[in-house]
């Protein structure tokens, strides 16, 4: 296999639009050629019109970059539950895809997580060096689920030891700490605000009554059966993001958590347009997910990459570690990605996912996980690791040669 230095990962960062504390020029100065963004101001289920798409494209291009990946084009909850006017939402989704393709944007990320896009109990967990990270603490989550939300039959989801730790955690929290925990968990609910009540949250959970793993997976497959023919026609690559965290929570099923989950989706809808956003952080929380093996297994379906590392413990807790540390073997992961890109003959967009709040960003208000400096550090580390891997592979294949350092979009 010849190593072609042109096929580096395309470096991108996520941008939340004009109100993001991290500007497009900050992202450009970090060394990125691409931006990952979405039309966050448009409500879920509403068509993304061409005019709005082009307006966002111009903003990105004026900073010298391209809009590489949509993250995310949200799947309306009505589609996930197949209730109400879900067929209308499906048609709107197809129309948004057509409009994105008309503007030349053809990698679309989405998820099929019920209610919550992600879940953490602490958005400012202080690590050893004083920087702050996102954290999921199982005992705190049980305190919320069983003793604050008081979800029906919630205690059946946990062992007696876990319930004891959850009760102890709950009893030691002040009222302010309990309120902050509630806000942290609900932060993963799209469109939520700090005033979102526990009753409203429970009402949202109730919309999934009677929907188990088997039914949710079937709804996802039926969504793909509707959407993927349109994607094929438009040369769009759909990239499903794995569940975060990758196991059931709050009585809600999860269907994109393991290699077997992905296999079921691609078997049901075999088109290569039915692809994957390979997130090492989400998949990496489960010790039974072997990341390099998964990259090899689904190599022709990985259209977008999130690189981050989490560190877990025996209690089910995890936090976002530095990008080259934690439980993810980032060297093995990137080595597989490099080989995959050479074999496929293309550069795949990557973004350093999440990052510690550190240095001057500790004094600023930032989107959780998306401060500038932590991601800048992560991107620099990942860039160097990739370059070193490619250099080593070239030497192994051809003997010692210099590596021309060029990054292509």
N, C-alpha and C positions, 0 to 999 in steps of 0.2 A: 504493500500500500504506500503510494507516494504521499508525502506530507506537503500540502500546498499551503504556503503561509498566508494566502488570501482568506482562508476559511477560519478566521477568528470569530468568536462570538461577537455579535453586534452589541455594543455597550449602550444601555438605556437606563433611565430612571423613571419612576412613576411621578406624575405631576397632577395635582388635584385641581388645576385650573387657575384663573387669575387671582383667586383668594388664597392660594397656597403660599405659606410663609417662605418656601423655597422657590425661587424664581427660575424661569427658563434659563436665564444667563448663569445662575448658579450651577444648573445641570450641565450646561455647555462647558463651563470652566472645569467641571469634574472630569471631562474627557469624553462625554457621551456624544454620539452622533444621532441617537434616536430618543424619542420620548414615548412613554406609555401613559395614556390618559383616557378620559371618557367625558361625556357631556353630563357631568354630575348634576347640573341644574335642571335637567329634564326629568320629570317624574317617571318612575318605572312603568313600562307599558305604553308610553307615548312614543310615536315614531320620531326617530332622529332625522330631521329634514336636512337636505343637502346644504342649504344656506348655513345652518348651524355647524355642520361638519366642516365646511370650508372655512368658516370663521376661525375655528379652533386650529385647523391646519395652517392658516396664515400666521397665527400667533406663534406656532412652533417654528415655522420656516423662517420667520423674521429673526429668530434667535440662532439661525444657522443649523437647524436640525430637521428631522422628519418625524412625523407621527407614525411610529413603527407598528404599534400594537394597540388595539382597543382593550382596555381593562377598566371596567367590564361593561358589556352590553347586558344589563340585568335581565334575568328570567323572572317574570312576574309570579308572585305567589299563587295566583289563580292557575297558572300553567302547572306549577308543581303539584297542586292539589286537584287539578282538573275540576274546578268549580266555577260557577258564575260564567262570565263572558270570556272564558279562557281561549276559545277559538279566535275571538277577535284579537286577543293579545298575541296569539301565534301569528296572525296575519300582519300585525304591526311589527313584530320581530322580523319577519321576512322582508318587510318594506325597509326597515332600518338597514338590514344587510345589503339590500340592493343599492341604497343610497351611499353606504360606506364604500361598496365596490366601485360605484360611479366616481368616487373621489380617490380611488386607488389604494384604499386601506383594506387589507385582505387577511389580517390575522386578528381573530376575535376571541377574547377570553371571556368565560362565563363560569358560574358555579351553579350547583343544584342543591345547595345546603338549605334546609328548611329554616325559615325565619331569620337566623343569625348568619352573617357572612363570616364571622370569626368570633372566638370567645377567649377572653383573658380575664383574670381576676385582679391583676395589678398592671397598670399602664406606666408605672414609674418605679420599677423594682431596682433598688440600688445594688450594683454588683461591687466586687472587691475593690476596683480601681476608682469608684465614685461615680462612674457613668450610670445611666439608667436604661433599663431594658423592659420589654414586655414579658409578663410571667403568667402562667396558669398554675394555681395552687389548688390541688384537689380538695383539701380540707375546707378552704374558703369557699370553693364552689359548692360543696355539700352544705355548708352553712347557709348559703344563699338558697339553694334548691329546696332543702328539707325544712329549714327553720325560719326562712324569711318569705320566700315565695309560697312555701307549704303546698307544693304541687302534689296532687293526689297520687298516692302509692309511690312517691319518690323514693322512700326508704327501701323499697324492694330492689332498687338499682345498685345498692351499695352493700358491702359486707358489714358485719357488726363492728369490726375494727375501724373501718372507714367512717361509719356513722358516729362512733365514739370520738374520733378525731374531729369530725365536722361539728359535733355538739360543743366540744371543748373550744374550738376556734370561735364559734358563734358567741359563747358565753364570755369570752375574753375581749370581744370587740366592743368599742364604744358605739353610741348611736351614730356619730359622725362617720366612723369607720364602716358601719353597716351601710349607710347611705352611699358612701364612696364605692363600696363593693358593688352595690346595685347599679350605680352609674357606669362602672367599668364594664360590667357584663352586658348591659343594655347598649353600650357604645357600639357593639357589633351588629345592632339592629338597624338596617338602612332607614334613614329618615327619622331616627329617634332623637329625642331631645332629653335634657336632664330632667324635665318634668314628666317624662313617661312613667306611668304608675305601674306597680306590680299587678294591679287588676287588668290593665291594658295589655301587659306582657302575657299574663295567663290567657287572656282572650285570644291573643295571637297564637299561642301554643295550642289552644283548643281547636283551631282550624285544621290541625293534623290528626284529630281523633279518628281512629279507624284506618290510618295510613301507616302501614308497617314497612319494613325494609323491602319486602317483595313488591308491594304496591308502588312505593316511591321509585324503585328501580324501573318498573314497567312504565311509569309516567315519564321518566327520563328517556327511556328508549323510544317511546311514542313521540316525545319532543324531537328527538334526533331524526326519527323517520320523517317528520314534517320539515325539519330545517336543513338537513344534510343535502337533499336533492337540490335545494336552492343554492347552498354553498358550492356544490359541484358545478352547477351552471355558472356561477360567478367566479370560480377559482378562489374561493375563500377557504381558509383553514380555521376551523373551529377548535378551540383549545379549552377543555374543561379543567378548572382548577380543583385540586383535591380538597377534601373536607378539612376544616381547621377548628379544633383538633380532629384527628382522623378516627373517631369512634363516636357512638351514640351519646348524646347529652340531652338532659331535660325531657327524656322520653321521646325524643325525635330520632328517627332513623338516619343513617348515613349510608351512602351507596357509592362514594368515590374515595375510598380510604386505603385500599390495598391493590396489589397487582391483580388478584382475582377479580376485584370489582371492575378494573379497567378491561380485563379480558372479556368479561360478560358484555360490556358495552360495545367493544369492537367486533365481537362475534355477532351480536345482534345487528349492528350497522357497520359493515366492513369497509365502507369508503374511507380512503385516506384523508378526506376532509374532516372526518370524525377523529379529532386528535386531542392532544394533551398539553396542558401547561404543567411542565414538570417542576414541582415545588419541593426542593430538598428539605425545607423546614417542615412543611405539613406532613409529607410522607415519612420524614425522619423521626418524628415523634414516636412512631411505632417501631420497636426493635425487630419486629418480624418483617418489616419492609427492607429488602436488600437493594439499596439504591442503584449501585452499578449494574446489577443483574436486571433491574427494571428498565434502566436506560437501554441496555442491549435488547431486551425483549420487545420494547415499544419504540425502537429507534426511528422507524419511519413515520411515527405519529407524534413525535415531540416537536411542536411548532413554536414554543416559547418556554423560557426557562427562568425560574426564580431560584436564586442561590442564597441560602441562609442556613445557619446551623443552630440547633437547639440542644440544650443539655437537660436530660431527664434524670429522675431518681426513682427509687423503689416504691414511692408513695403515689406515683402518677403525676407528680409536679414536673413542669419544664419551664425553662426561660430561654430567651433569645441570647445565644452566646455570640462572641466574635465570629466573624465569617469563617475563619480557618481553625476554629476551636470547636468545642462541643462534641456531640455524638456523631456528627456527619463526617465521614472520611472525604473531605473536599478534594483531596488529591485524586483519589480513585474516581470520584464523580466527574471531575473535569477531564481526567484522562479519557474516560468513556465518551464524554461529550465531544472532545476533540476528534477522536476516532470516528464518531458518528458523523460529524460535519464533513470530514474528508471523504467518507464513503458516500454520503449523499450529495456532496459537491455544492454545499451552500453554507452561508453564515446564518446562525439562528439568533434571534434577539434574546438577550439576557438582561435581567436587572438584579442588582444587589438588593435582596429583599430585606426590609427592615434594617435597623441599625441602632446602635446605642445613642442615646442623647448624651452628648459629651462636650467638653470645652465650652465655648461661648454659647452653644445651643442650650446648655443647662439654664441659661438666663432668659430663654425665649419660649414663646408658646409655639408648639409644633404639632403636626398631626402625629398621633401615636405610631412609633416605628419609622417615621418618615422625616426625621430631622436631616439636615444637610451633611453635617460633618461625620456622623457615624456611617452613613451610606458612602460618603467619599472614601473613608478609610476602607470599608469593605470592598468597594470597587477597585481601589488601588491594589489591595491584597489579591483579589481574584484575577486581576489583569496580570500581575506578576506571576502568579501560579500558572496561569494558562500559557504565558510566554515561555516559562521554564519547561513546561511539559512538551510544548511543541519543539523547543530547542533540543530536548533530550531525545525525542522521537526522531528528529532529523539526523542527529548524530548516530543513533542506533541504526538507522536505515542507510545512511550515505557516508558515514564517517564524519569527522569533525568539520563543521561548516559554520559560518556566521549566520545568524538569524536576522533578517531584515524586519525591523519593528514597524509594521504598518497595520492599522486597524481599519477595516472596511465596513461600510454600512450596506 
